[in-house]
Amino acid sequence: MSTPPRVAAVHVLERVLERGETLDEALEGQFTRVAERDRPLLQALVYGALRWLTRLEAQVATLTPRDDWRRDPLLRALLVLGAWEAQGLATPAHAAVSESVDAARRLRRARAAGMVNAVLRKLHKATPPLPTDEATRYALPGWLAEHLRGAWPEDWPAVAEAGNAHPPMTLRVDRARIPRPACLEALAERGVAAQPGAVAPTAVILDDPVPVARLPGFAEGWLSVQDEAAQLAAPLLDPQPGDRVLDACAAPGGKTVHLLEHAPAATVTALDRSARRLRQVRDNLARAGHEAHCVAADAANPDAWWDGEPFQRILLDAPCTGSGVIRRHPDIKWLRRADDPARMAPAQRQLLDTLWRVLAPGGRLVYATCSIFPEENEAVVAGFLAEQPDASRGPLPAVGRRTGAGCQILPGEQGMDGFFYACLERSVE
Ligand SMILES: C[S@@+](CC[C@H](N)C(=O)[O-])C[C@H]1O[C@@H](n2cnc3c(N)ncnc32)[C@H](O)[C@@H]1O
């Protein structure tokens, strides 16, 4: 028998908030237990609840004198999900409340069923006032609100709002196989309304998300799902025919495939520390009909994977806090900790230093993150440039804002995810 979607949603939230699993991992564990027709509801519930978590909790708190629910992870999750359903989804009130009360019983919280019923009924009747402090209103943990304010004193409210917005579904078109106007026509014929991206010549933005199975040419690899900001990496690296190209942190392989679409005659090595995630790179390559040498290894230890032949182009899409992609992964707000940006920077710098040694003289390395914290971005690159006499700044995309030697795109800017790019060129000896 399948699990009711609200019960599954409670388990997903509990796994993220109590056990530190990512939303993707937690959802993967519950998705197949829920009937297919209920899966969109499961998704809408958990994404909304994680987007607005502390704001929803503050609203629940105004409706009950009790606070023991905060100490019971399952009850807390059930109330937060119910609060989101009352405000953000179109479920009729009686159905939403009775299903949540039923979920309380299934979760062995029968003694709290009366309280769940009373709180959710009130929520469906009227929206409680919004919290007055900014961090709770934007549903940010305090440290993150402070960090954003410190990094972007003028822009941080817009950044916080962009993090809570629904991101567009954006596609990348392989223009060698179908020109973008023809792709837009093919989508329109299938009833999928879409617009060309304003920044990347390969980008197509759907008016509304659709399952990839509805996309013409998806199975054949003409189209891939990728945010427009991420589509700037391959043209910036600009591999040439015959180049040896290293994609050092490749999984799940969105940029690996784009590199090969951009330069089919390049030889690409796709490296990732995670063998499990590297399988996604292989799957994406197979779908698109491209080939790369896929290696599961630590990029910071070239002895384990490098044959001694230098690379003309290296993409370092470094592991980061993901602070620029919160709108796609709202769990990031609750999984990261205050010291993460400073903690990640030395590892990012080490990857940059190490990979510089395998770059050919005259070669180009693009350093990218999906973070908007300066510690992980311009500070890493500035420290590197100060100590690397054979490194100089290369060209940058004509978007975002210049920060040190890089280019920072803030989330929501021209509809894109938050992204940082720096382009580093090695002098010819
Ligand atoms: C930001 S994601 C890369 C996204 C990818 N470039 C794309 O466009 O699809 C970072 C990746 O780096 C990998 N990673 C982290 N540390 C690594 C290391 N030391 N060596 C190799 N891969 C690493 C992670 O497993 C993760 O898959």
The ligand as an ORCA input file, in Angstrom:
! r2SCAN-3c Opt
* xyz 0 1
  C      29.305     21.994     -8.120
  S      29.307     20.282     -8.350
  C      29.766     20.161    -10.042
  C      28.624     20.359    -11.030
  C      29.004     19.975    -12.448
  N      30.187     20.681    -12.900
  C      27.891     20.189    -13.454
  O      27.849     21.207    -14.128
  O      27.020     19.313    -13.582
  C      30.780     19.828     -7.520
  C      31.232     18.387     -7.702
  O      32.557     18.314     -7.216
  C      32.777     17.005     -6.719
  N      33.979     17.115     -5.877
  C      34.111     17.683     -4.652
  N      35.394     17.629     -4.237
  C      36.101     17.023     -5.226
  C      37.460     16.680     -5.401
  N      38.366     16.955     -4.462
  N      37.834     16.060     -6.545
  C      36.903     15.777     -7.506
  N      35.608     16.070     -7.392
  C      35.201     16.703     -6.274
  C      31.486     16.673     -6.010
  O      31.327     15.269     -5.907
  C      30.451     17.331     -6.937
  O      29.955     16.379     -7.838
*
